[in-house]
Amino acid sequence: MIAHKGLFFVFQMINVLLLILWLVLTLVALFGLRKRMPAVARVLWAIFIGCVPIMGAVAYWIVCPDADQPAE
């Protein structure tokens, strides 16, 4: 019985860490959107980052749209 409580605690800690990871990645990616890029691209990235937990922010950092392009 004690082993089940310990295992439950471990899984709860993993859930909490995933939640914190998601929040941090989302916030960092959204602050990264402040670069110069077209407004439509920023809005679409913000929607994608917010709607697809963890993978949306990771996708943004993998693709990393070029900030040197002039805004339209």
C-alpha positions as CSV (number, residue, x, y, z in Angstrom):
1,M,0.0,0.0,0.0
2,I,2.8,2.4,0.8
3,A,4.5,1.7,-2.6
4,H,1.3,2.8,-4.3
5,K,1.3,6.1,-2.5
6,G,4.9,6.7,-3.4
7,L,4.2,5.9,-7.1
8,F,1.2,8.2,-7.0
9,F,3.4,11.0,-5.7
10,V,6.0,10.4,-8.4
11,F,3.4,10.7,-11.1
12,Q,2.0,13.8,-9.6
13,M,5.4,15.4,-9.6
14,I,5.9,14.5,-13.2
15,N,2.5,16.2,-14.0
16,V,3.5,19.3,-12.1
17,L,6.9,19.5,-13.9
18,L,5.2,19.1,-17.3
19,L,2.8,21.9,-16.4
20,I,5.7,24.2,-15.4
21,L,7.6,23.2,-18.6
22,W,4.6,24.0,-20.7
23,L,4.1,27.4,-19.0
24,V,7.8,28.4,-19.3
25,L,8.1,27.3,-23.0
26,T,4.9,29.1,-23.9
27,L,6.0,32.3,-22.2
28,V,9.5,32.2,-23.7
29,A,8.1,31.5,-27.2
30,L,5.5,34.3,-26.9
31,F,8.1,36.8,-25.8
32,G,10.2,35.6,-28.7
33,L,7.3,36.7,-31.0
34,R,8.1,40.3,-30.2
35,K,10.7,40.2,-33.0
36,R,10.0,42.0,-36.2
37,M,7.8,39.8,-38.4
38,P,4.6,40.5,-40.1
39,A,1.6,40.9,-37.8
40,V,-0.3,38.1,-39.4
41,A,2.6,35.7,-38.8
42,R,2.8,36.8,-35.2
43,V,-0.9,36.2,-34.6
44,L,-0.8,32.8,-36.3
45,W,2.2,31.7,-34.2
46,A,0.6,33.0,-31.0
47,I,-2.6,31.0,-31.7
48,F,-0.5,27.9,-32.6
49,I,1.7,28.2,-29.5
50,G,-1.3,28.7,-27.2
51,C,-3.4,25.9,-28.7
52,V,-0.9,23.1,-29.0
53,P,0.6,22.6,-25.6
54,I,4.4,22.2,-25.4
55,M,4.7,21.1,-29.1
56,G,3.6,24.6,-30.3
57,A,6.4,26.3,-28.5
58,V,8.9,23.7,-29.5
59,A,7.8,24.0,-33.1
60,Y,8.3,27.7,-32.9
61,W,11.9,27.4,-31.7
62,I,12.7,24.7,-34.3
63,V,11.3,26.7,-37.2
64,C,12.4,30.0,-35.7
65,P,11.1,32.4,-38.3
66,D,13.7,34.9,-39.5
67,A,13.3,38.1,-37.6
68,D,15.5,40.0,-40.1
69,Q,12.7,40.2,-42.7
70,P,11.0,43.6,-42.8
71,A,7.5,43.8,-41.4
72,E,4.8,44.4,-44.0
